[in-house]
């Protein structure tokens, strides 16, 4: 009888109703990330960064409808010009692995839930709108800065690139400056 109740309890929980477990020790995550970054320099020789995968997908989509345009624009030609396969690099599998790994970790630790994280003084709709606008601005900025925060902070920071350090300081300064005006989203 007791085993039957346990089985029913397991089935009722499902993937998205698991008990929440505490986060892992952050320093272990930093050490593991450093090891992955080391091997990213050692094996493909490029470091880490995710915005390049988004650029490859964008170049592929443009190449489907306007291949002549892709061949004329240097940044697109670098990714998908001529017979070049925009998915031939290792960034697409990296991002797919990040998504699968993040989802798996969320399920295992009981954090994969359908919820909108926000403060009590903002609607779900407004929170989603702000998240979309912020994400769009950040992705656009990542392309202007020639890399996302993972590429700039991890890869650029590891090789002591002054531009990467400057961009990361600007990102943090901008975030802290804007936080005051968006405090109602969280308070």
N, C-alpha and C positions, 0 to 999 in steps of 0.2 A: 504493500500500500504506500509506504513512504517513497519507494523508488518511482512509483507511478506519479506521485505528486511532483517529484523533482523533474521528471520528464515533461510533464504538462507545463511546469514553470519555465523550463528551458524553451519550449515551443512558443509560449506566450511572449517571451522577451524578444525574440527575433534579432535581426541585425541592428535595428535602430533603437532598441529598447534595452540594451545591455546596461548593467550598473557601471557608473563612471569610476574609472581608476585614476589614481594620481598621475601627474606628468612625470616623465623620466627626469633624472638628474641632468640639468642643462649642460654641465661641463662635459659629460659623456657625449652629448650631442655635438658639442663644439669640437671635441677630440676626433670623433668619427667624421665630421665634416672636413676637418683639416686633413685627415687621411685620404678622403675621397678627392679633395682638391689636389693633394700631392700626386695621386695617381692620374688625375685629369691632366696635370702638367706632364707627367712622365709618359703616358701612353698616347693619347691623341695630340698632346702638346698645345692644348688650347685653353686650359682652365675651365671654369664653370660659368654658366650664364644661360638664362632661359629665353630672353627676348629674341635671340636669333632664331629660335624655333618658330615664334610667331611671325617673324619676317619671312621665313621660308614658306610658311603656309600662305601668307599674303602674296608673295611672289608667284607661287604656284597658281593661286586663284587668278591673278592678273594674266599669267601666261596662258591660261585656258581661254580667255576672251580676247587678249591683245598681245600675241607673242612678239610682234614687231616692236611694240612699246617696251617690252621687257628687254629686248636686245639693244635698244637705244639708251636706256637709262642705266648708268653705271652700277648703282646699288642693286637694282633688280637683275641686271645681267650677271653680276657676281654670284647671285643666288640661283638664278634659273635661266640664264641666257643660253641661246643655242640649244645644244643637246644636253645641257647640264641638268641633273636631277636635283631639285631643291630638297628632296628628302634623303639624299645620299650621305649626308653627314651624320654625326652622332647626336645632335641636339634634339631631334624629334624623338628618338628612343629614350633620351634622358628625360624629357618632359613627360612622356607617357609613363615612364617608370616612377617619376615623382608623383603623378596623379594616382597611380595604382598603389604606390607605397603609402602615400598620405591617407588614402581612403582605407586601406587595410589597417593602418595604425589606428585610425579613428574608430573603426569597428571593434578592433581588439580591446581598445581602452575605453569603449563605451562613449565615445565623443561624436560619433556619426549620427547626427540627429537633424530632423527638419526643424530648424528654428531660425529666427532673426535676432541676432545679438544687438541690443540697442538699449538706450536709456528709457526711463518711463515717460518722458515728455515729448516723444517723437513717434509718429506712426510708422508702421512697417513699410508702407508705400514710400514715405519720404526717406526712410533709411536706405531702402533699395535704390532710390533715385540718386541719393548722394554717393552711395557705393559705386554705382555705374559711372557717374560723372567723374569721381575721383580715380577710378580705375582707368577710364579713357584718358584722362589727363596724364596719369602716371605712365601708361604705355606709350603715349605720344612723346612724353619727356624722355623715356628710355631710348626711343629711337633717335631723338635729337642728341642725347648724351652718348650715343653709340654703345649702349649697354644698359641692362637693368641693374637693380641694386645687387643682385647676386654676382653679375659680371663685374660691376664696378667695385663693390666692396670686397668681394672674395678674390677674384682674379687680379683686378687692378691694384687692390690694396696689398696683396701678397707679393707683387712685383714692385711695390713702392712707387706706383704711378702717381705723380703729383696731381694730375687731372682727376683721377679716381678719388683721391682723398678730398679734393676740393668739391667734387660733385656730392660725395657723401655728407660733407659738412653742410652743403647747401640744402640737401634733402632734409636733414635733421632740423636745420634752422627754419626752413619753410614749414615743416610739420609742427614745430613748437609755436611758430607765429600764427598759424591757422587754427591751432587747437583752441585758443580762446574764443574764437568766433563760432566754433562748432561744438562748444561744450554742452549745449542742449541735446545733442545726439546721444550723449552718454550720461549726463546727470539727471 
